[in-house]
Every structure is written in structure tokens, then in C-alpha cells.
């Protein structure tokens, strides 16, 4: 989900940002686009986001809206981060 919408709407929103920046005469200034996206959990997804102009992807390893107490162990959390580092970050940066 992107900004409360489905993933297909992200290019539309980024296009609108481009128009607004151009209209304000700021299209050549540095600008960051941060998203929360399921695409961030795969190498191909990260590359798709990058092609759209996304600069930062916010990744979570648990449901932040879960009302129940978090029962994952520290080791499970570390394992999830290690998987992400090895399976996605290392390959996107490589």
C-alpha cells in the first residue's frame, strides 16, 4: 500500500509530485521520496521502486498495528533482519 492507496497508484502520485515541483520551479533541487511498500521485500521490487524515483523504502518486520503483545524472540527478529540483509540489501547494492 502506498499513501493509503494500492501500488498501481504510486506512479500517479510520483508524477503529481513531479508536476508540483516543476510548477514551483524546484524540479532541479534534491528531493526524497519515502514509501512503505511490499515491493521493498524483494530485489526486483526495490529496483521497480528505484525506477519510479523512490529514494527510501521503509521496511518493518512486524505488524505495528497488532494489538496483542509481541511474542517474537530477539533471535527471531535478528534472523528476520539477517535474511533481509542477505536476500535483499546485499543484492540491491551489489
Buried (B, 14 or more C-beta within 10 A) or exposed (E): EBEEEEBEEBBEBBEEEEEEBEEEEEEEEEEEBEBBBEBBBBBEBBEBBEEBBBEEBEBEBEEEEEEEEEEEEEEEEEEBEEEBEEEBBEEBEE
